[in-house]
Amino acid sequence: MVKIGDIELPDFPLLLAPMEDVSDPPFRALCKEQGADVVYTEFISSEGLIRDAAKSTMKLDIYEKERPVGIQIFGANLDSMLKSVEIVEKSNPDIIDINFGCPVKKVVSKGAGAGILKDIDLMVSLTEAMVKHTKLPVTVKTRLGWDHDSIKIVEVAERLQDVGCASIAIHGRTRAQMYKGEADWRPIAEVKNNPRMHIPVFGNGDVDSPEKAMLMRDEFGLDGAMIGRASIGYPWFFREVKHYFETGTHMAKPTMEERVEAARRHLQMSVDWKGERLGVFETRRHYANYFRGIPHFKEYRQRLVTTDDSAGVFQVLDEVYEKFGDHQFV
């Protein structure tokens, strides 16, 4: 069993990574149904929260059925981060997660996200202050370091643990790498193998098959896997990993009926939550993966991502099922 604070999780839990414009309540609900053990919100700007910016406060919406759920915040200003903790607590999440890993320039340029990897002392003092400011477990998601020459993740993780961090998820790339090249899990294993470490150490980056998840568990000895891109438009990834762990075999791919049904529910939940325009727009990034591998699908994919109203998208989904309903996925 793995524990984050008092939250008990199964052995080698699978966590849905916080992803901007992806891990919203509709998508989290689908992933939860398919076996995700912990889900995280999109990352939320502490500055946006304390200014009551609509885009930031909307991301605080969480639902009972998705627990345990973590709300992830980012920022580099202590006062703003502490104020945002108080705002986040009102949404009653199970976990508060700090983003020390986002490599995007507009975040990094403010010293937040992966930008803080240039100032480890600040990273540690921010974490310590936030731990003292809330009764909820505070966790951290970060990267190996700013660049190849500044990887000190073993020491960083130990220091974060010592100030009360309840778990750490580490993406196996530096900020300099962005999302290029292969994730290196060896430094994450070094964190886990540090005899002083006793909090859960989760691996993140390139877990895109059940075999990779098993490798992370058995070869690298990590406590769990945080899944990001492999789940976009494919919430079934979580159940496929668990099936593989239990049986050593690959489960059958979701049928066309399951895919169309999931896409329909995803769109409907999205429209219900965000409204028509945004709901339609933000579901588009998932369709390519929902229907990946179908020959002669280009025209339908094009219509799915250019149709501007939900009624029109539902119509295209009906046509997809009518035309490709007996397609076999392998």
C-alpha positions as CSV (number, residue, x, y, z in Angstrom):
1,M,0.0,0.0,0.0
2,V,1.1,3.6,-0.8
3,K,0.1,6.5,1.4
4,I,0.0,10.2,0.6
5,G,-0.5,11.7,4.1
6,D,-3.4,9.7,5.4
7,I,-4.7,8.8,1.9
8,E,-4.3,5.1,1.3
9,L,-3.7,4.0,-2.2
10,P,-3.2,0.6,-3.8
11,D,0.3,-0.8,-4.5
12,F,1.8,1.1,-7.5
13,P,-1.0,3.6,-8.0
14,L,-1.6,5.2,-11.3
15,L,-2.0,9.0,-11.2
16,L,-3.5,11.2,-13.9
17,A,-1.0,14.0,-14.4
18,P,-2.1,17.7,-14.2
19,M,-2.3,18.9,-17.8
20,E,-3.2,22.4,-18.9
21,D,-6.5,22.4,-20.8
22,V,-6.7,18.6,-20.5
23,S,-7.2,17.3,-16.9
24,D,-10.5,19.2,-16.4
25,P,-13.5,17.6,-14.5
26,P,-15.0,15.8,-17.5
27,F,-11.7,14.1,-18.5
28,R,-10.8,13.3,-14.9
29,A,-14.2,11.6,-14.5
30,L,-13.5,9.4,-17.5
31,C,-10.0,8.5,-16.3
32,K,-11.3,7.8,-12.8
33,E,-13.9,5.4,-14.2
34,Q,-11.1,3.6,-16.1
35,G,-8.9,3.0,-13.1
36,A,-6.9,6.2,-12.3
37,D,-6.2,6.1,-8.6
38,V,-5.5,9.8,-8.1
39,V,-6.4,12.7,-10.4
40,Y,-5.0,16.2,-10.5
41,T,-6.5,19.4,-11.7
42,E,-5.0,21.5,-14.5
43,F,-2.3,23.7,-12.9
44,I,-3.7,26.9,-11.5
45,S,-1.9,30.3,-11.2
46,S,-1.7,31.5,-7.6
47,E,-1.7,35.1,-9.0
48,G,-4.8,34.3,-11.0
49,L,-6.5,32.9,-7.9
50,I,-5.9,35.8,-5.6
51,R,-7.1,38.2,-8.4
52,D,-10.2,36.0,-8.7
53,A,-9.5,35.5,-12.4
54,A,-12.4,33.5,-13.9
55,K,-10.2,31.0,-15.7
56,S,-8.3,30.2,-12.5
57,T,-11.2,29.9,-10.1
58,M,-13.2,27.7,-12.5
59,K,-10.4,25.2,-12.3
60,L,-11.1,24.7,-8.6
61,D,-14.3,22.8,-9.4
62,I,-14.0,19.2,-8.1
63,Y,-16.6,16.5,-7.7
64,E,-17.0,13.8,-5.1
65,K,-16.8,10.9,-7.6
66,E,-13.2,11.8,-8.5
67,R,-11.6,11.6,-5.1
68,P,-8.9,11.5,-4.1
69,V,-8.2,14.6,-6.1
70,G,-5.3,17.0,-5.9
71,I,-5.5,20.7,-6.9
72,Q,-2.2,21.9,-8.4
73,I,-1.0,25.5,-8.1
74,F,2.0,27.3,-9.4
75,G,3.7,30.5,-8.5
76,A,7.0,31.9,-7.1
77,N,5.7,34.6,-4.7
78,L,5.4,33.3,-1.1
79,D,2.5,35.7,-0.1
80,S,0.5,34.8,-3.2
81,M,1.1,31.1,-2.8
82,L,-0.1,31.2,0.9
83,K,-3.2,33.2,0.0
84,S,-3.9,30.7,-2.8
85,V,-3.7,27.8,-0.4
86,E,-6.5,29.4,1.7
87,I,-8.6,29.8,-1.5
88,V,-7.9,26.2,-2.6
89,E,-8.8,24.8,0.8
90,K,-12.4,26.1,0.3
91,S,-12.8,23.6,-2.6
92,N,-12.0,20.8,-0.2
93,P,-9.5,18.8,-2.2
94,D,-7.6,15.8,-0.8
95,I,-4.2,17.1,-1.8
96,I,-2.5,20.4,-2.7
97,D,0.2,19.9,-5.3
98,I,2.8,22.4,-6.2
99,N,4.0,22.7,-9.8
100,F,7.8,23.0,-9.8
101,G,8.0,21.4,-13.3
102,C,6.1,23.3,-16.0
103,P,8.7,24.2,-18.7
104,V,6.5,26.7,-20.6
105,K,8.3,30.0,-21.1
106,K,5.4,32.3,-19.8
107,V,5.5,30.4,-16.5
108,V,9.3,29.9,-16.2
109,S,9.9,33.6,-17.0
110,K,8.1,34.5,-13.7
111,G,10.4,32.1,-11.8
112,A,7.5,29.7,-11.3
113,G,7.1,26.1,-12.6
114,A,10.4,24.7,-13.6
115,G,11.8,28.3,-13.3
116,I,12.2,27.6,-9.6
117,L,14.8,24.9,-10.3
118,K,17.3,27.7,-10.6
119,D,16.7,28.5,-7.0
120,I,16.4,25.4,-4.9
121,D,16.5,27.3,-1.6
122,L,13.3,29.2,-2.7
123,M,11.7,25.9,-3.8
124,V,12.3,24.4,-0.4
125,S,11.2,27.4,1.6
126,L,8.0,27.8,-0.4
127,T,7.2,24.2,0.2
128,E,7.9,24.4,3.9
129,A,5.7,27.5,4.3
130,M,2.8,25.9,2.4
131,V,3.1,22.7,4.5
132,K,2.8,24.8,7.6
133,H,-0.1,26.8,6.2
134,T,-2.5,23.9,5.6
135,K,-3.6,20.6,7.2
136,L,-3.9,19.0,3.8
137,P,-1.0,16.9,2.4
138,V,1.2,19.0,0.2
139,T,2.9,17.2,-2.7
140,V,5.3,18.4,-5.4
141,K,5.7,17.7,-9.1
142,T,9.0,18.7,-10.6
143,R,11.7,17.8,-13.1
144,L,15.2,16.4,-12.8
145,G,16.8,19.9,-12.9
146,W,17.1,23.1,-14.9
147,D,19.5,21.5,-17.3
148,H,21.8,18.5,-17.6
149,D,24.6,20.2,-15.5
150,S,22.3,21.1,-12.6
151,I,20.7,17.8,-11.8
152,K,20.5,17.6,-8.0
153,I,17.2,15.8,-7.7
154,V,18.3,13.4,-5.0
155,E,19.3,16.2,-2.7
156,V,16.3,18.3,-3.7
157,A,13.8,15.5,-3.0
158,E,15.4,14.9,0.4
159,R,15.2,18.5,1.3
160,L,11.5,18.7,0.2
161,Q,10.7,15.6,2.3
162,D,12.4,17.1,5.3
163,V,10.2,20.2,5.2
164,G,7.0,18.1,5.1
165,C,6.3,17.3,1.4
166,A,4.0,14.2,1.4
167,S,5.0,12.7,-1.9
168,I,7.0,13.8,-5.0
169,A,6.3,13.1,-8.7
170,I,9.4,13.6,-10.9
171,H,9.3,14.0,-14.7
172,G,12.4,12.4,-16.2
173,R,13.6,15.4,-18.2
174,T,15.2,18.7,-17.4
175,R,13.6,22.0,-18.2
176,A,16.1,22.5,-21.0
177,Q,14.8,19.3,-22.7
178,M,11.2,20.5,-22.6
179,Y,9.4,17.4,-24.0
180,K,12.2,16.3,-26.4
181,G,14.3,13.2,-26.3
182,E,13.6,10.3,-23.9
183,A,12.7,10.6,-20.3
184,D,15.5,9.3,-18.0
185,W,14.1,7.4,-15.1
186,R,17.5,6.5,-13.5
187,P,17.8,9.7,-11.5
188,I,14.2,9.1,-10.2
189,A,15.3,5.6,-9.1
190,E,18.2,7.2,-7.3
191,V,15.8,9.4,-5.4
192,K,13.7,6.3,-4.5
193,N,16.8,4.3,-3.5
194,N,18.1,7.0,-1.2
195,P,17.9,5.3,2.2
196,R,16.7,8.6,3.8
197,M,13.6,8.8,1.6
198,H,10.4,7.5,3.1
199,I,7.7,9.4,1.1
200,P,6.3,8.0,-2.1
201,V,8.3,8.7,-5.2
202,F,6.3,8.7,-8.5
203,G,7.7,8.6,-12.0
204,N,6.5,10.6,-14.9
205,G,7.4,10.9,-18.5
206,D,7.0,8.5,-21.4
207,V,4.8,6.0,-19.6
208,D,3.0,5.2,-22.9
209,S,2.5,1.4,-22.7
210,P,1.7,-1.2,-20.0
211,E,5.2,-2.6,-20.4
212,K,6.7,0.8,-19.6
213,A,4.6,1.1,-16.5
214,M,5.8,-2.4,-15.4
215,L,9.4,-1.4,-16.1
216,M,8.9,1.6,-13.9
217,R,7.6,-0.6,-11.1
218,D,9.9,-3.6,-11.4
219,E,13.2,-2.3,-12.8
220,F,13.2,1.2,-11.4
221,G,11.4,0.3,-8.1
222,L,9.2,3.5,-8.1
223,D,6.1,3.8,-6.0
224,G,3.7,4.6,-8.8
225,A,3.4,6.1,-12.3
226,M,2.0,9.5,-13.2
227,I,0.4,9.3,-16.6
228,G,0.1,12.3,-18.9
229,R,0.1,12.3,-22.7
230,A,-0.7,8.6,-23.1
231,S,-4.2,9.2,-21.5
232,I,-5.2,12.2,-23.8
233,G,-8.2,11.0,-25.7
234,Y,-7.5,7.5,-24.3
235,P,-8.8,7.2,-20.7
236,W,-8.7,3.4,-21.1
237,F,-4.9,3.5,-20.6
238,F,-5.3,3.1,-16.9
239,R,-7.4,-0.1,-17.0
240,E,-5.0,-1.5,-19.7
241,V,-2.0,-1.1,-17.4
242,K,-3.9,-2.7,-14.4
243,H,-5.0,-5.6,-16.6
244,Y,-1.4,-6.1,-17.7
245,F,-0.2,-6.1,-14.2
246,E,-2.7,-8.7,-13.1
247,T,-2.6,-11.0,-16.1
248,G,0.6,-10.3,-18.1
249,T,-1.6,-10.0,-21.2
250,H,-3.0,-7.1,-23.1
251,M,-6.7,-6.5,-22.8
252,A,-8.8,-6.0,-25.9
253,K,-8.8,-2.4,-27.2
254,P,-12.0,-0.4,-26.6
255,T,-14.5,-1.0,-29.3
256,M,-15.8,1.6,-31.7
257,E,-19.0,1.7,-29.6
258,E,-17.1,2.4,-26.4
259,R,-15.0,5.1,-28.1
260,V,-18.0,6.9,-29.6
261,E,-19.8,6.7,-26.3
262,A,-16.9,8.1,-24.4
263,A,-16.4,10.9,-26.9
264,R,-20.1,11.8,-26.6
265,R,-20.1,11.8,-22.8
266,H,-16.8,13.7,-22.8
267,L,-18.3,16.4,-25.0
268,Q,-21.6,16.6,-23.1
269,M,-19.9,16.9,-19.7
270,S,-17.6,19.5,-21.1
271,V,-20.4,21.6,-22.5
272,D,-22.3,21.2,-19.2
273,W,-19.3,22.4,-17.3
274,K,-17.7,25.1,-19.5
275,G,-20.6,26.2,-21.7
276,E,-21.2,25.5,-25.4
277,R,-18.3,27.4,-27.1
278,L,-15.5,26.4,-24.7
279,G,-16.8,22.9,-24.2
280,V,-16.8,22.2,-27.9
281,F,-13.4,23.8,-28.4
282,E,-11.5,22.2,-25.5
283,T,-12.7,18.6,-26.3
284,R,-11.2,18.8,-29.8
285,R,-7.7,17.8,-28.8
286,H,-9.0,14.4,-27.7
287,Y,-10.6,13.2,-30.9
288,A,-7.5,12.2,-32.8
289,N,-6.7,9.7,-30.1
290,Y,-10.2,8.5,-29.5
291,F,-10.2,7.4,-33.2
292,R,-6.5,6.8,-33.9
293,G,-5.7,4.0,-36.3
294,I,-8.9,4.0,-38.4
295,P,-8.2,4.1,-42.1
296,H,-9.8,6.8,-44.3
297,F,-10.8,8.8,-41.2
298,K,-9.3,12.1,-42.2
299,E,-12.5,13.7,-43.4
300,Y,-14.3,12.9,-40.2
301,R,-11.5,14.0,-38.0
302,Q,-11.4,17.3,-39.8
303,R,-15.1,17.8,-39.2
304,L,-14.8,16.8,-35.5
305,V,-12.2,19.5,-34.9
306,T,-13.8,22.3,-37.0
307,T,-17.5,21.9,-36.2
308,D,-18.4,24.8,-33.9
309,D,-21.6,23.5,-32.1
310,S,-22.1,20.4,-30.0
311,A,-25.2,19.3,-32.0
312,G,-23.0,19.2,-35.1
313,V,-20.3,17.2,-33.3
314,F,-22.8,14.7,-32.0
315,Q,-24.1,14.3,-35.6
316,V,-20.5,13.6,-36.8
317,L,-20.1,11.1,-34.0
318,D,-23.3,9.3,-35.1
319,E,-22.0,9.2,-38.6
320,V,-18.6,7.8,-37.4
321,Y,-20.4,5.0,-35.6
322,E,-22.6,4.3,-38.6
323,K,-19.7,4.1,-41.0
324,F,-16.9,2.5,-38.8
325,G,-18.9,0.7,-36.2
326,D,-17.5,-2.7,-37.0
327,H,-13.9,-1.5,-37.2
328,Q,-11.6,-3.9,-35.2
329,F,-8.9,-2.2,-33.1
330,V,-5.7,-4.1,-32.6
